[in-house]
Amino acid sequence: MNWVYDQTKRNRVGTAAMVFGLFTVVVGLVIAVAFGNETIVSPEFLRDSFLNMPRWLPVTFGQITAVAGSQFVILGAFLVWVTGRPMTWTRAGFATFLTWYQLILFYGIIPSEWLNLTQGPLGWTSQKIFFTVPPWLVLNNEVEISFAVLKDAISGGYHAVVLGLGILLAYKIQGFGLGAPQPKPEVASPYGRPLSKATD
C-alpha cells in the first residue's frame, strides 16, 4: 500500500482505474441497451441464440456492469485529483460532485431500478406468495408472506447496509493519502542520550 502515500503512483493507479472503469461502463451500457431494445435484439434471437433467456437477465447484468465500472471511474478520479492534495475551492467542489453522484446512484438510481425489475419483469406483487408461515408458529393462523414483502425487505436491508458503509467510508477517508505515518521522535536527555522507559 505504499502507493497510497506517493502521488506519482497514485496518479498511475487512478488513471488506470478510470480507463478500465470507462471501458466497463461502455460495455455495460451497450449490453443493457442492446438487450433492452427489441429492435436490436429480437425475441427470436434470444430464443435461438440464448436458449430463450429472459430479457431482463442480460439487461440487469449490463446495468450492474456499468455501475461497477462507474465505481472505478470515481475511485480513480478521487486518487488523481482529490486525495493527498491541498484542498482548494475547486477541488472541494469536484469532490462534492463525485460524492453527490454516489449518493444519487446508491440512494436513487439503484433502488429505482430494483423496483422497476421486481414490479415489472419479475412480477413480485402482493398476489404472489413467497412462503406461508407454518401454522404452529402463529397460533394456527394462516400467515402468508408475499413477494411484495420480500421486495420491500430486500430494499430496506439494502438501504441500511449502504448507509452503514457510507458512514464507515466517510470516517476512513478522512486520513486517506495524507502521508505515511511518521515514527515518534526520540526524546533526548539533557546529555544528548535517548531516553528509555524503565522496565521492571
Residue pairs with C-beta under 8 A, 6 or more apart in sequence:
2 9
2 180
3 9
3 10
3 12
3 13
4 10
4 176
4 177
5 84
5 177
5 179
5 180
7 84
7 85
10 79
10 80
10 83
10 84
10 177
11 79
11 80
13 76
13 79
14 75
14 76
14 77
14 78
14 79
14 80
15 76
15 80
16 76
17 72
17 73
17 75
17 76
17 79
18 72
18 73
18 76
18 77
18 80
19 76
20 69
20 72
21 69
21 70
21 71
21 72
21 73
21 74
21 75
21 76
22 69
22 73
23 69
24 65
24 66
24 68
24 69
24 72
25 65
25 66
25 69
25 70
25 73
26 69
27 62
27 65
27 66
27 69
28 62
28 63
28 64
28 65
28 66
28 67
28 68
28 69
29 62
29 66
30 62
31 58
31 59
31 61
31 62
31 65
32 58
32 59
32 61
32 62
32 63
32 66
33 40
33 62
34 40
34 41
34 62
35 41
35 46
35 55
35 58
35 59
35 62
36 55
36 59
36 62
41 55
43 55
46 52
46 53
46 55
50 58
54 121
55 121
56 117
56 120
56 121
56 122
60 117
63 113
67 105
67 110
70 105
74 98
74 101
74 102
77 94
77 98
78 95
78 98
79 177
81 91
81 94
82 91
82 94
82 95
82 98
83 176
83 177
84 177
84 178
84 179
85 91
106 162
106 166
107 159
107 162
110 158
111 155
111 158
111 159
114 151
114 154
114 155
114 158
115 151
115 155
118 124
118 147
118 151
119 125
119 151
122 147
123 147
124 147
124 148
124 150
124 151
125 146
125 147
125 148
126 146
126 147
126 148
126 149
127 146
128 146
128 147
128 148
129 144
129 145
129 146
129 147
130 145
130 146
130 147
130 149
130 150
131 144
131 145
132 142
132 143
132 144
132 145
133 143
133 144
133 145
135 141
135 142
186 194
186 195
187 194
187 195
188 194
188 195
189 195
